[in-house]
Amino acid sequence: MTNACLTRRTMLGGLAAPALLGLSGRGARAAAGPVTIGALSDLSSAYADISGPALVKSVQMAIDDFGPCLGQKAKLVSADCQLKPDVSSAIARRWYDQEDVDAIIDLPSTAIALAIMQLSAERKKIVLATSPGSSDITGKFCSPYTTQWTYDSHAMARTIGPAIVRDGGDSWFFIAADYAFGAALVNDMTQVVQGAGAKVLGVVRAPLGTPDFSSYLLQAQASGAKVVTLANGGADAVNCIKQATEFGLQREGQRVAAMVLMDTDVRSIGLPIAQGTLLATAFYWDRTAESRAWSQRFRTLVGRMPTMLQASAYSQATHYLKAVQEAGTRDADRVMETMRALPVDDFYVRNGRVRKDGLMLHDMYLARVKRPSESAGDWDQYSLVATVPGDEAFRSLQGSACRLV
């Protein structure tokens, strides 16, 4: 209906509606319809394998397992963000204005996350940031309506950087993704390795979706750095590692380190090439009996084992639904308050908690990719080398730039 078509009766009805809703308080909001989660994911591009359609299925698993929330089964809608902030913002706006979506989950890039966070804060809607990894999300750009669940650039750097420096990696060169997350990875890792006594010899930046990394790898070779660090992810990381092997970086004594490498990436690269690579992860399917049981269920549904992002999405969606049920409302302020109050204890993490800045604090793991001779079978790809407590991996609240702290 357009404004020109409004009648006096319509206007009076519209004025009366808020008064009627006010009689029943927030309960009217809760009873208006099912709790609705929107999964805004990369369904067709560089990050589709590590998050994508399988992450959407993971969220649906969480909804199915949770059962009724405020008396009704929650609803899931999903869309392809196309890795474009403007497209993502348009989808989020439609979901909020026309489809009564309560929370948006995933958001596969930092640029997309920041755009949706701003819109969601204006609308008082909740952002469940699963995939974006910039520490700025719960740092200088923090929002009272956002939780960051899986990892951030600071935690990845703190988990992997000191271990490589201790192992003789005292000079570094970065091949970085030319967008916000790549910059955050370089910045955080630089601080960590320089603090440990190593030198950074240079940085080159490659656009998202670069098919040919030869010019960047040649610069890395020429630098003479002991460690060539890939500050990217998804298909870009896979292509870069494969091409680094073709260029013979490892044969010439340079170590290739990947800051963001997932199970599916390692499978695509293959153990003969990826073996020995150190990586940081928030989750590994074979870590505990609980993680194995859930991951086997996921594999039955999806056809492969989950990445840390796909496992994280289930945990995050479940925690959100628990908070809605506990709060007895879909009201974002009360739900966020409850999310911060409830502990996170599931197959994904133990003794996790949501801080004031929105970061879900949990342990991180340093892993090494197995040699083919060490692998006992399909998807047996990692050896967990060390556990890094959350308080050590993530930036402290005292050092945070978040205005909410």
C-alpha positions in Angstrom: 0.0 0.0 0.0 1.4 3.4 -0.9 1.1 6.5 1.3 -1.4 8.0 -1.2 -3.8 5.1 -0.5 -3.9 5.5 3.3 -7.4 6.1 4.5 -8.5 7.7 7.8 -9.6 4.2 9.1 -6.2 2.8 8.1 -4.4 5.6 9.9 -6.5 5.2 13.0 -5.9 1.5 13.0 -2.2 2.1 12.7 -2.3 4.4 15.7 -4.3 2.0 17.7 -2.0 -1.0 17.1 1.0 0.2 19.2 -1.4 0.9 22.1 -2.8 -2.6 21.9 0.7 -4.1 21.6 1.7 -2.1 24.6 -0.9 -3.8 26.8 0.9 -7.1 26.4 4.5 -5.7 26.5 7.3 -7.6 25.0 5.4 -10.8 25.0 3.5 -9.6 22.0 6.7 -9.3 20.1 7.6 -12.8 21.1 4.3 -14.2 20.0 4.2 -12.4 16.6 5.8 -15.2 14.7 8.6 -17.7 14.7 12.1 -16.6 15.7 13.8 -16.1 12.3 17.5 -16.4 11.5 19.0 -15.2 8.2 22.1 -17.0 7.0 24.0 -14.5 4.8 26.7 -16.6 3.3 29.0 -17.0 0.3 27.2 -19.7 -1.6 29.1 -19.4 -4.9 32.5 -17.8 -4.6 35.9 -18.0 -2.8 34.6 -18.9 0.6 31.7 -21.2 -0.4 33.6 -24.4 0.5 34.7 -23.3 4.0 31.4 -21.7 5.0 28.7 -21.6 2.3 25.9 -24.1 1.8 27.3 -26.5 4.4 27.2 -23.7 7.0 23.5 -23.0 6.1 22.8 -26.7 6.7 24.6 -26.5 10.0 22.4 -23.7 11.2 19.3 -25.7 10.1 20.7 -28.6 12.2 20.8 -26.4 15.2 17.2 -25.2 14.6 16.0 -28.8 14.2 17.8 -30.0 17.2 16.7 -27.1 19.4 13.0 -27.6 18.8 10.4 -25.0 19.8 11.7 -21.6 20.7 9.1 -19.3 22.4 6.5 -22.0 21.5 7.3 -22.2 17.8 10.1 -23.9 15.7 12.5 -21.2 14.6 12.7 -20.4 10.9 15.8 -20.1 8.7 16.2 -18.0 5.5 19.4 -17.8 3.5 20.9 -15.8 0.7 24.1 -15.5 -1.3 26.0 -12.4 -0.3 28.1 -12.6 -3.5 31.0 -11.2 -1.3 29.6 -7.7 -1.9 28.8 -5.4 1.0 26.2 -3.5 -1.0 24.4 -6.7 -2.1 24.6 -7.9 1.5 23.1 -4.7 2.9 20.2 -4.8 0.5 19.4 -8.4 1.5 19.7 -7.6 5.2 17.4 -4.5 4.8 14.8 -6.6 3.0 15.0 -9.3 5.7 14.5 -6.8 8.5 11.8 -4.7 6.8 9.8 -7.4 5.0 10.6 -10.8 6.5 10.8 -10.1 10.2 14.3 -11.6 10.6 15.6 -11.4 14.1 19.3 -12.2 13.7 21.8 -12.6 10.8 24.5 -15.3 11.0 27.8 -16.0 9.2 28.9 -12.9 7.1 31.9 -14.2 5.3 34.0 -11.0 5.0 34.9 -8.2 7.4 33.6 -5.5 5.0 30.2 -7.3 4.8 30.2 -7.8 8.6 30.8 -4.1 9.3 28.1 -3.0 6.9 25.5 -5.4 8.4 26.6 -4.5 12.0 25.9 -0.8 11.3 22.5 -1.5 9.9 21.6 -4.0 12.6 22.6 -1.6 15.4 20.2 1.0 13.8 17.4 -1.6 13.7 18.3 -3.2 17.0 18.8 -6.6 15.4 21.4 -9.2 16.4 24.5 -10.1 14.3 25.9 -13.6 14.8 29.4 -13.1 13.2 30.7 -16.6 12.4 33.1 -16.2 9.6 34.6 -12.7 9.6 38.0 -12.6 11.4 39.1 -9.0 11.9 39.7 -8.2 15.5 38.2 -4.8 14.8 34.7 -6.4 14.8 34.8 -6.6 18.6 37.4 -3.9 18.9 37.1 -0.4 17.6 33.9 -1.2 15.6 32.2 -3.2 18.3 28.4 -3.2 18.6 26.1 -4.1 21.5 24.2 -6.3 19.1 27.1 -8.4 17.7 28.8 -11.6 18.8 32.0 -12.9 17.2 32.2 -16.6 17.7 34.9 -18.5 15.9 38.2 -16.6 15.8 39.8 -13.2 15.1 43.1 -12.1 13.5 44.7 -11.5 16.9 43.9 -15.0 18.1 45.2 -16.6 14.9 48.5 -14.6 15.2 48.9 -15.4 18.9 48.3 -19.1 18.3 50.7 -19.7 15.4 53.2 -16.8 15.4 55.2 -17.5 18.6 55.4 -21.2 17.7 57.1 -20.5 14.4 59.4 -17.9 15.8 60.5 -20.4 18.5 61.2 -22.9 15.7 63.7 -20.6 14.0 61.3 -18.4 11.9 63.0 -15.1 12.6 62.2 -13.3 9.3 58.8 -13.0 7.7 57.2 -12.0 4.4 53.5 -11.6 3.9 51.3 -12.4 0.9 48.1 -10.8 2.0 44.5 -10.5 0.8 43.9 -6.9 -0.4 40.9 -6.2 1.9 40.2 -5.5 5.5 40.7 -9.0 6.9 44.0 -9.4 5.1 45.2 -6.0 6.6 44.1 -7.1 10.1 45.9 -10.4 9.8 49.2 -8.7 8.7 48.8 -6.1 11.4 48.2 -8.5 14.3 50.8 -11.1 13.1 53.4 -8.3 12.7 52.9 -7.2 16.3 53.2 -10.7 17.6 56.3 -11.8 15.7 58.1 -8.5 16.2 57.3 -8.8 19.9 58.9 -12.2 19.8 62.1 -10.8 18.2 61.5 -11.6 14.5 61.7 -9.2 11.5 59.1 -8.5 8.8 60.9 -8.0 5.5 57.9 -7.1 3.3 54.2 -7.3 2.4 52.5 -7.7 -1.0 48.7 -7.6 -1.4 46.7 -9.7 -3.9 43.1 -9.1 -4.9 40.4 -11.5 -3.8 40.1 -14.4 -6.3 43.6 -14.0 -7.8 44.2 -17.1 -10.0 48.0 -16.6 -10.5 50.2 -15.8 -7.5 53.5 -16.1 -9.4 54.5 -12.4 -9.2 53.7 -12.4 -5.5 55.6 -15.6 -4.9 58.7 -14.3 -6.8 58.8 -11.3 -4.5 58.5 -13.6 -1.5 61.4 -15.7 -2.8 63.5 -12.6 -3.5 63.0 -11.3 0.1 65.0 -14.2 1.5 62.5 -14.5 4.4 62.5 -17.7 6.3 58.7 -17.7 6.6 56.4 -16.8 3.8 53.0 -16.1 5.5 49.7 -16.2 3.7 47.3 -13.7 5.2 44.3 -14.9 3.1 41.9 -17.7 3.1 39.6 -20.0 1.2 40.4 -20.7 -2.5 43.1 -18.0 -2.4 45.1 -19.8 0.3 44.7 -23.1 -1.5 45.9 -21.7 -4.8 48.8 -19.9 -3.2 50.0 -23.0 -1.3 49.9 -25.2 -4.4 51.7 -22.6 -6.5 54.3 -22.0 -3.8 55.1 -25.7 -4.0 55.4 -25.5 -7.8 57.9 -22.6 -7.3 59.9 -24.6 -4.9 59.8 -22.3 -2.0 60.0 -25.2 0.5 62.8 -26.9 -1.4 64.8 -23.7 -1.1 64.4 -23.6 2.7 61.4 -21.2 3.0 58.6 -22.2 5.2 55.1 -21.4 4.0 52.7 -20.6 6.8 48.9 -20.2 6.3 47.1 -18.0 8.9 43.7 -19.2 7.9 43.6 -22.8 6.7 40.5 -25.1 7.0 40.0 -28.8 6.8 38.5 -28.6 3.3 41.5 -26.5 2.2 43.9 -29.2 3.4 41.9 -31.9 1.6 41.9 -29.8 -1.6 45.7 -29.3 -1.4 46.4 -32.8 -0.3 48.6 -34.1 2.5 51.7 -34.6 0.3 51.8 -30.9 -0.3 50.3 -29.6 2.9 52.1 -31.9 5.3 54.0 -30.2 8.1 52.0 -26.9 7.8 51.3 -25.3 11.2 47.9 -23.7 11.5 45.6 -22.2 14.1 42.1 -23.5 14.6 39.2 -23.1 16.9 37.8 -26.6 16.3 38.9 -30.0 15.0 36.3 -32.7 14.4 38.4 -35.4 16.0 39.4 -33.6 19.2 36.8 -35.1 21.6 34.1 -37.8 21.6 31.5 -35.1 21.5 33.1 -33.3 18.5 33.4 -36.7 16.7 29.8 -37.6 17.3 28.4 -34.2 16.1 30.8 -34.2 13.1 29.7 -37.6 12.0 26.1 -36.4 12.0 27.2 -33.4 10.0 29.0 -35.7 7.5 25.9 -37.8 7.1 24.0 -34.7 6.1 26.6 -32.8 4.1 28.9 -35.5 2.8 32.1 -34.3 4.5 33.5 -33.2 7.8 32.9 -29.7 9.0 35.3 -26.7 9.0 35.6 -24.7 12.2 33.2 -22.1 10.7 30.5 -24.7 10.0 30.8 -26.2 13.5 30.9 -22.7 15.0 27.6 -21.7 13.2 25.8 -24.6 14.9 27.1 -23.6 18.3 26.4 -19.9 17.8 22.9 -20.4 16.5 22.1 -22.8 19.4 23.4 -20.3 22.0 21.2 -17.6 20.4 18.1 -19.8 20.6 18.9 -20.7 24.2 19.1 -17.0 25.0 15.9 -16.2 23.3 14.1 -19.0 25.2 15.7 -18.0 28.5 14.9 -14.3 28.0 11.3 -15.1 26.9 11.4 -12.6 24.2 12.9 -11.7 20.8 13.9 -8.2 22.0 17.5 -7.8 21.0 18.7 -6.0 24.1 17.4 -8.6 26.5 18.6 -11.5 24.3 22.1 -10.1 24.0 22.1 -9.6 27.8 21.2 -13.3 28.2 23.8 -14.4 25.6 26.4 -12.7 27.7 25.1 -14.3 30.9 24.8 -17.9 29.7 28.0 -20.1 29.5 29.0 -21.8 26.3 29.6 -25.5 26.9 29.1 -27.8 24.0 30.9 -30.1 21.4 32.5 -26.9 19.9 34.0 -25.3 23.0 34.3 -25.9 26.8 33.8 -23.1 29.3 33.3 -20.4 26.6 31.7 -17.0 27.5 30.6 -14.0 25.7 32.4 -10.8 26.8 31.1 -7.3 27.0 32.7 -6.5 23.6 30.8 -9.4 22.0 33.7 -11.8 21.6 33.1 -15.4 22.6 36.2 -16.2 24.6 37.4 -19.8 24.1 40.6 -21.9 23.7 42.4 -22.0 20.4 44.5 -24.9 19.0 47.9 -25.1 17.3 47.7 -27.9 14.7 50.1 -29.5 12.3 49.1 -31.1 9.1 49.9 -34.8 9.2 52.2 -36.6 6.8 50.4 -39.1 4.5 52.0 -42.0 6.5 50.5 -40.6 9.7 47.0 -40.4 8.5 44.8 -43.2 9.6 42.0 -42.6 7.1 39.7 -40.1 5.4 39.8 -36.6 7.0 42.5 -37.7 9.5 44.5 -34.6 8.7 45.7 -32.8 11.8 47.8 -33.4 14.9 46.9 -31.0 17.7 50.2 -29.7 19.0 49.1 -27.3 21.7 46.1 -25.7 23.4 46.3 -21.9 23.7 44.0 -20.7 26.5 41.5 -18.1 25.4 42.9 -15.5 27.7 46.2 -15.8 26.0 45.0 -16.1 22.4 42.5 -13.3 22.3 43.2 -9.6 23.1 42.3 -8.7 26.7 39.5 -6.4 27.6 42.1 -4.1 29.1 43.7 -3.8 25.7 40.5 -3.5 23.8 39.5 -0.4 21.7 35.8 -1.3 22.2 33.8 1.5 23.6 31.5 -1.0 25.5 34.3 -2.1 27.8 
